[in-house]
């Protein structure tokens, strides 16, 4: 994969996960299940934000892992 393409490809692929989690949560009958999928969506949104900020700052995946 081309340099930078991996991170951008990951961001593009993950950019829709929160929407899918919200949709799946709304299909659940219990409020507990709906809430759980909303939490998944929020987590996905935070991951996307972190990856976007890292990409804007020129930080690669290796540096993100080291920072944790």
Phi and psi restraints in degrees (range 20) as a CNS / XPLOR table:
assign (resid 1 and name C) (resid 2 and name N)
       (resid 2 and name CA) (resid 2 and name C) 1.0 -67.4 20.0 2
assign (resid 2 and name N) (resid 2 and name CA)
       (resid 2 and name C) (resid 3 and name N) 1.0 150.2 20.0 2
assign (resid 2 and name C) (resid 3 and name N)
       (resid 3 and name CA) (resid 3 and name C) 1.0 -58.9 20.0 2
assign (resid 3 and name N) (resid 3 and name CA)
       (resid 3 and name C) (resid 4 and name N) 1.0 131.3 20.0 2
assign (resid 3 and name C) (resid 4 and name N)
       (resid 4 and name CA) (resid 4 and name C) 1.0 85.9 20.0 2
assign (resid 4 and name N) (resid 4 and name CA)
       (resid 4 and name C) (resid 5 and name N) 1.0 -24.0 20.0 2
assign (resid 4 and name C) (resid 5 and name N)
       (resid 5 and name CA) (resid 5 and name C) 1.0 -67.7 20.0 2
assign (resid 5 and name N) (resid 5 and name CA)
       (resid 5 and name C) (resid 6 and name N) 1.0 -32.9 20.0 2
assign (resid 5 and name C) (resid 6 and name N)
       (resid 6 and name CA) (resid 6 and name C) 1.0 -63.8 20.0 2
assign (resid 6 and name N) (resid 6 and name CA)
       (resid 6 and name C) (resid 7 and name N) 1.0 -47.8 20.0 2
assign (resid 6 and name C) (resid 7 and name N)
       (resid 7 and name CA) (resid 7 and name C) 1.0 -66.4 20.0 2
assign (resid 7 and name N) (resid 7 and name CA)
       (resid 7 and name C) (resid 8 and name N) 1.0 -44.8 20.0 2
assign (resid 7 and name C) (resid 8 and name N)
       (resid 8 and name CA) (resid 8 and name C) 1.0 -65.7 20.0 2
assign (resid 8 and name N) (resid 8 and name CA)
       (resid 8 and name C) (resid 9 and name N) 1.0 -38.8 20.0 2
assign (resid 8 and name C) (resid 9 and name N)
       (resid 9 and name CA) (resid 9 and name C) 1.0 -64.0 20.0 2
assign (resid 9 and name N) (resid 9 and name CA)
       (resid 9 and name C) (resid 10 and name N) 1.0 -39.6 20.0 2
assign (resid 9 and name C) (resid 10 and name N)
       (resid 10 and name CA) (resid 10 and name C) 1.0 -64.6 20.0 2
assign (resid 10 and name N) (resid 10 and name CA)
       (resid 10 and name C) (resid 11 and name N) 1.0 -44.2 20.0 2
assign (resid 10 and name C) (resid 11 and name N)
       (resid 11 and name CA) (resid 11 and name C) 1.0 -61.4 20.0 2
assign (resid 11 and name N) (resid 11 and name CA)
       (resid 11 and name C) (resid 12 and name N) 1.0 -43.6 20.0 2
assign (resid 11 and name C) (resid 12 and name N)
       (resid 12 and name CA) (resid 12 and name C) 1.0 -62.8 20.0 2
assign (resid 12 and name N) (resid 12 and name CA)
       (resid 12 and name C) (resid 13 and name N) 1.0 -43.9 20.0 2
assign (resid 12 and name C) (resid 13 and name N)
       (resid 13 and name CA) (resid 13 and name C) 1.0 -66.3 20.0 2
assign (resid 13 and name N) (resid 13 and name CA)
       (resid 13 and name C) (resid 14 and name N) 1.0 -39.8 20.0 2
assign (resid 13 and name C) (resid 14 and name N)
       (resid 14 and name CA) (resid 14 and name C) 1.0 -80.5 20.0 2
assign (resid 14 and name N) (resid 14 and name CA)
       (resid 14 and name C) (resid 15 and name N) 1.0 -13.5 20.0 2
assign (resid 14 and name C) (resid 15 and name N)
       (resid 15 and name CA) (resid 15 and name C) 1.0 -61.6 20.0 2
assign (resid 15 and name N) (resid 15 and name CA)
       (resid 15 and name C) (resid 16 and name N) 1.0 -17.5 20.0 2
assign (resid 15 and name C) (resid 16 and name N)
       (resid 16 and name CA) (resid 16 and name C) 1.0 -105.7 20.0 2
assign (resid 16 and name N) (resid 16 and name CA)
       (resid 16 and name C) (resid 17 and name N) 1.0 -8.0 20.0 2
assign (resid 16 and name C) (resid 17 and name N)
       (resid 17 and name CA) (resid 17 and name C) 1.0 -60.5 20.0 2
assign (resid 17 and name N) (resid 17 and name CA)
       (resid 17 and name C) (resid 18 and name N) 1.0 -40.8 20.0 2
assign (resid 17 and name C) (resid 18 and name N)
       (resid 18 and name CA) (resid 18 and name C) 1.0 -64.3 20.0 2
assign (resid 18 and name N) (resid 18 and name CA)
       (resid 18 and name C) (resid 19 and name N) 1.0 -35.2 20.0 2
assign (resid 18 and name C) (resid 19 and name N)
       (resid 19 and name CA) (resid 19 and name C) 1.0 -65.5 20.0 2
assign (resid 19 and name N) (resid 19 and name CA)
       (resid 19 and name C) (resid 20 and name N) 1.0 -42.0 20.0 2
assign (resid 19 and name C) (resid 20 and name N)
       (resid 20 and name CA) (resid 20 and name C) 1.0 -65.6 20.0 2
assign (resid 20 and name N) (resid 20 and name CA)
       (resid 20 and name C) (resid 21 and name N) 1.0 -38.5 20.0 2
assign (resid 20 and name C) (resid 21 and name N)
       (resid 21 and name CA) (resid 21 and name C) 1.0 -65.7 20.0 2
assign (resid 21 and name N) (resid 21 and name CA)
       (resid 21 and name C) (resid 22 and name N) 1.0 -39.4 20.0 2
assign (resid 21 and name C) (resid 22 and name N)
       (resid 22 and name CA) (resid 22 and name C) 1.0 -64.0 20.0 2
assign (resid 22 and name N) (resid 22 and name CA)
       (resid 22 and name C) (resid 23 and name N) 1.0 -45.0 20.0 2
assign (resid 22 and name C) (resid 23 and name N)
       (resid 23 and name CA) (resid 23 and name C) 1.0 -61.9 20.0 2
assign (resid 23 and name N) (resid 23 and name CA)
       (resid 23 and name C) (resid 24 and name N) 1.0 -44.9 20.0 2
assign (resid 23 and name C) (resid 24 and name N)
       (resid 24 and name CA) (resid 24 and name C) 1.0 -66.2 20.0 2
assign (resid 24 and name N) (resid 24 and name CA)
       (resid 24 and name C) (resid 25 and name N) 1.0 -39.4 20.0 2
assign (resid 24 and name C) (resid 25 and name N)
       (resid 25 and name CA) (resid 25 and name C) 1.0 -61.2 20.0 2
assign (resid 25 and name N) (resid 25 and name CA)
       (resid 25 and name C) (resid 26 and name N) 1.0 -39.6 20.0 2
assign (resid 25 and name C) (resid 26 and name N)
       (resid 26 and name CA) (resid 26 and name C) 1.0 -67.8 20.0 2
assign (resid 26 and name N) (resid 26 and name CA)
       (resid 26 and name C) (resid 27 and name N) 1.0 -19.2 20.0 2
assign (resid 26 and name C) (resid 27 and name N)
       (resid 27 and name CA) (resid 27 and name C) 1.0 -84.2 20.0 2
assign (resid 27 and name N) (resid 27 and name CA)
       (resid 27 and name C) (resid 28 and name N) 1.0 -9.4 20.0 2
assign (resid 27 and name C) (resid 28 and name N)
       (resid 28 and name CA) (resid 28 and name C) 1.0 -80.0 20.0 2
assign (resid 28 and name N) (resid 28 and name CA)
       (resid 28 and name C) (resid 29 and name N) 1.0 149.8 20.0 2
assign (resid 28 and name C) (resid 29 and name N)
       (resid 29 and name CA) (resid 29 and name C) 1.0 -83.9 20.0 2
assign (resid 29 and name N) (resid 29 and name CA)
       (resid 29 and name C) (resid 30 and name N) 1.0 -39.9 20.0 2
assign (resid 29 and name C) (resid 30 and name N)
       (resid 30 and name CA) (resid 30 and name C) 1.0 -87.1 20.0 2
assign (resid 30 and name N) (resid 30 and name CA)
       (resid 30 and name C) (resid 31 and name N) 1.0 147.2 20.0 2
assign (resid 30 and name C) (resid 31 and name N)
       (resid 31 and name CA) (resid 31 and name C) 1.0 -64.1 20.0 2
assign (resid 31 and name N) (resid 31 and name CA)
       (resid 31 and name C) (resid 32 and name N) 1.0 -33.3 20.0 2
assign (resid 31 and name C) (resid 32 and name N)
       (resid 32 and name CA) (resid 32 and name C) 1.0 -62.2 20.0 2
assign (resid 32 and name N) (resid 32 and name CA)
       (resid 32 and name C) (resid 33 and name N) 1.0 -45.5 20.0 2
assign (resid 32 and name C) (resid 33 and name N)
       (resid 33 and name CA) (resid 33 and name C) 1.0 -65.4 20.0 2
assign (resid 33 and name N) (resid 33 and name CA)
       (resid 33 and name C) (resid 34 and name N) 1.0 -42.6 20.0 2
assign (resid 33 and name C) (resid 34 and name N)
       (resid 34 and name CA) (resid 34 and name C) 1.0 -58.9 20.0 2
assign (resid 34 and name N) (resid 34 and name CA)
       (resid 34 and name C) (resid 35 and name N) 1.0 -44.3 20.0 2
assign (resid 34 and name C) (resid 35 and name N)
       (resid 35 and name CA) (resid 35 and name C) 1.0 -62.9 20.0 2
assign (resid 35 and name N) (resid 35 and name CA)
       (resid 35 and name C) (resid 36 and name N) 1.0 -40.7 20.0 2
assign (resid 35 and name C) (resid 36 and name N)
       (resid 36 and name CA) (resid 36 and name C) 1.0 -61.9 20.0 2
assign (resid 36 and name N) (resid 36 and name CA)
       (resid 36 and name C) (resid 37 and name N) 1.0 -42.2 20.0 2
assign (resid 36 and name C) (resid 37 and name N)
       (resid 37 and name CA) (resid 37 and name C) 1.0 -71.9 20.0 2
assign (resid 37 and name N) (resid 37 and name CA)
       (resid 37 and name C) (resid 38 and name N) 1.0 -29.5 20.0 2
assign (resid 37 and name C) (resid 38 and name N)
       (resid 38 and name CA) (resid 38 and name C) 1.0 -66.7 20.0 2
assign (resid 38 and name N) (resid 38 and name CA)
       (resid 38 and name C) (resid 39 and name N) 1.0 -36.4 20.0 2
assign (resid 38 and name C) (resid 39 and name N)
       (resid 39 and name CA) (resid 39 and name C) 1.0 -65.2 20.0 2
assign (resid 39 and name N) (resid 39 and name CA)
       (resid 39 and name C) (resid 40 and name N) 1.0 -40.2 20.0 2
assign (resid 39 and name C) (resid 40 and name N)
       (resid 40 and name CA) (resid 40 and name C) 1.0 -59.8 20.0 2
assign (resid 40 and name N) (resid 40 and name CA)
       (resid 40 and name C) (resid 41 and name N) 1.0 -44.0 20.0 2
assign (resid 40 and name C) (resid 41 and name N)
       (resid 41 and name CA) (resid 41 and name C) 1.0 -63.2 20.0 2
assign (resid 41 and name N) (resid 41 and name CA)
       (resid 41 and name C) (resid 42 and name N) 1.0 -41.7 20.0 2
assign (resid 41 and name C) (resid 42 and name N)
       (resid 42 and name CA) (resid 42 and name C) 1.0 -63.7 20.0 2
assign (resid 42 and name N) (resid 42 and name CA)
       (resid 42 and name C) (resid 43 and name N) 1.0 -42.4 20.0 2
assign (resid 42 and name C) (resid 43 and name N)
       (resid 43 and name CA) (resid 43 and name C) 1.0 -61.0 20.0 2
assign (resid 43 and name N) (resid 43 and name CA)
       (resid 43 and name C) (resid 44 and name N) 1.0 -42.1 20.0 2
assign (resid 43 and name C) (resid 44 and name N)
       (resid 44 and name CA) (resid 44 and name C) 1.0 -63.7 20.0 2
assign (resid 44 and name N) (resid 44 and name CA)
       (resid 44 and name C) (resid 45 and name N) 1.0 -38.7 20.0 2
assign (resid 44 and name C) (resid 45 and name N)
       (resid 45 and name CA) (resid 45 and name C) 1.0 -66.0 20.0 2
assign (resid 45 and name N) (resid 45 and name CA)
       (resid 45 and name C) (resid 46 and name N) 1.0 -40.5 20.0 2
assign (resid 45 and name C) (resid 46 and name N)
       (resid 46 and name CA) (resid 46 and name C) 1.0 -66.0 20.0 2
assign (resid 46 and name N) (resid 46 and name CA)
       (resid 46 and name C) (resid 47 and name N) 1.0 -39.0 20.0 2
assign (resid 46 and name C) (resid 47 and name N)
       (resid 47 and name CA) (resid 47 and name C) 1.0 -61.9 20.0 2
assign (resid 47 and name N) (resid 47 and name CA)
       (resid 47 and name C) (resid 48 and name N) 1.0 -44.0 20.0 2
assign (resid 47 and name C) (resid 48 and name N)
       (resid 48 and name CA) (resid 48 and name C) 1.0 -62.2 20.0 2
assign (resid 48 and name N) (resid 48 and name CA)
       (resid 48 and name C) (resid 49 and name N) 1.0 -42.6 20.0 2
assign (resid 48 and name C) (resid 49 and name N)
       (resid 49 and name CA) (resid 49 and name C) 1.0 -62.5 20.0 2
assign (resid 49 and name N) (resid 49 and name CA)
       (resid 49 and name C) (resid 50 and name N) 1.0 -44.1 20.0 2
assign (resid 49 and name C) (resid 50 and name N)
       (resid 50 and name CA) (resid 50 and name C) 1.0 -62.6 20.0 2
assign (resid 50 and name N) (resid 50 and name CA)
       (resid 50 and name C) (resid 51 and name N) 1.0 -44.6 20.0 2
assign (resid 50 and name C) (resid 51 and name N)
       (resid 51 and name CA) (resid 51 and name C) 1.0 -65.5 20.0 2
assign (resid 51 and name N) (resid 51 and name CA)
       (resid 51 and name C) (resid 52 and name N) 1.0 -38.3 20.0 2
assign (resid 51 and name C) (resid 52 and name N)
       (resid 52 and name CA) (resid 52 and name C) 1.0 -65.1 20.0 2
assign (resid 52 and name N) (resid 52 and name CA)
       (resid 52 and name C) (resid 53 and name N) 1.0 -45.4 20.0 2
assign (resid 52 and name C) (resid 53 and name N)
       (resid 53 and name CA) (resid 53 and name C) 1.0 -62.7 20.0 2
assign (resid 53 and name N) (resid 53 and name CA)
       (resid 53 and name C) (resid 54 and name N) 1.0 -41.5 20.0 2
assign (resid 53 and name C) (resid 54 and name N)
       (resid 54 and name CA) (resid 54 and name C) 1.0 -63.5 20.0 2
assign (resid 54 and name N) (resid 54 and name CA)
       (resid 54 and name C) (resid 55 and name N) 1.0 -41.1 20.0 2
assign (resid 54 and name C) (resid 55 and name N)
       (resid 55 and name CA) (resid 55 and name C) 1.0 -65.0 20.0 2
assign (resid 55 and name N) (resid 55 and name CA)
       (resid 55 and name C) (resid 56 and name N) 1.0 -41.6 20.0 2
assign (resid 55 and name C) (resid 56 and name N)
       (resid 56 and name CA) (resid 56 and name C) 1.0 -63.3 20.0 2
assign (resid 56 and name N) (resid 56 and name CA)
       (resid 56 and name C) (resid 57 and name N) 1.0 -32.9 20.0 2
assign (resid 56 and name C) (resid 57 and name N)
       (resid 57 and name CA) (resid 57 and name C) 1.0 -89.4 20.0 2
assign (resid 57 and name N) (resid 57 and name CA)
       (resid 57 and name C) (resid 58 and name N) 1.0 -1.3 20.0 2
assign (resid 57 and name C) (resid 58 and name N)
       (resid 58 and name CA) (resid 58 and name C) 1.0 76.3 20.0 2
assign (resid 58 and name N) (resid 58 and name CA)
       (resid 58 and name C) (resid 59 and name N) 1.0 23.1 20.0 2
assign (resid 58 and name C) (resid 59 and name N)
       (resid 59 and name CA) (resid 59 and name C) 1.0 -93.8 20.0 2
assign (resid 59 and name N) (resid 59 and name CA)
       (resid 59 and name C) (resid 60 and name N) 1.0 124.2 20.0 2
assign (resid 59 and name C) (resid 60 and name N)
       (resid 60 and name CA) (resid 60 and name C) 1.0 -83.8 20.0 2
assign (resid 60 and name N) (resid 60 and name CA)
       (resid 60 and name C) (resid 61 and name N) 1.0 176.0 20.0 2
assign (resid 60 and name C) (resid 61 and name N)
       (resid 61 and name CA) (resid 61 and name C) 1.0 -60.4 20.0 2
assign (resid 61 and name N) (resid 61 and name CA)
       (resid 61 and name C) (resid 62 and name N) 1.0 -36.7 20.0 2
assign (resid 61 and name C) (resid 62 and name N)
       (resid 62 and name CA) (resid 62 and name C) 1.0 -63.1 20.0 2
assign (resid 62 and name N) (resid 62 and name CA)
       (resid 62 and name C) (resid 63 and name N) 1.0 -41.5 20.0 2
assign (resid 62 and name C) (resid 63 and name N)
       (resid 63 and name CA) (resid 63 and name C) 1.0 -68.8 20.0 2
assign (resid 63 and name N) (resid 63 and name CA)
       (resid 63 and name C) (resid 64 and name N) 1.0 -34.4 20.0 2
assign (resid 63 and name C) (resid 64 and name N)
       (resid 64 and name CA) (resid 64 and name C) 1.0 -62.6 20.0 2
assign (resid 64 and name N) (resid 64 and name CA)
       (resid 64 and name C) (resid 65 and name N) 1.0 -42.6 20.0 2
assign (resid 64 and name C) (resid 65 and name N)
       (resid 65 and name CA) (resid 65 and name C) 1.0 -66.5 20.0 2
assign (resid 65 and name N) (resid 65 and name CA)
       (resid 65 and name C) (resid 66 and name N) 1.0 -42.2 20.0 2
assign (resid 65 and name C) (resid 66 and name N)
       (resid 66 and name CA) (resid 66 and name C) 1.0 -62.7 20.0 2
assign (resid 66 and name N) (resid 66 and name CA)
       (resid 66 and name C) (resid 67 and name N) 1.0 -34.0 20.0 2
assign (resid 66 and name C) (resid 67 and name N)
       (resid 67 and name CA) (resid 67 and name C) 1.0 -68.9 20.0 2
assign (resid 67 and name N) (resid 67 and name CA)
       (resid 67 and name C) (resid 68 and name N) 1.0 -25.0 20.0 2
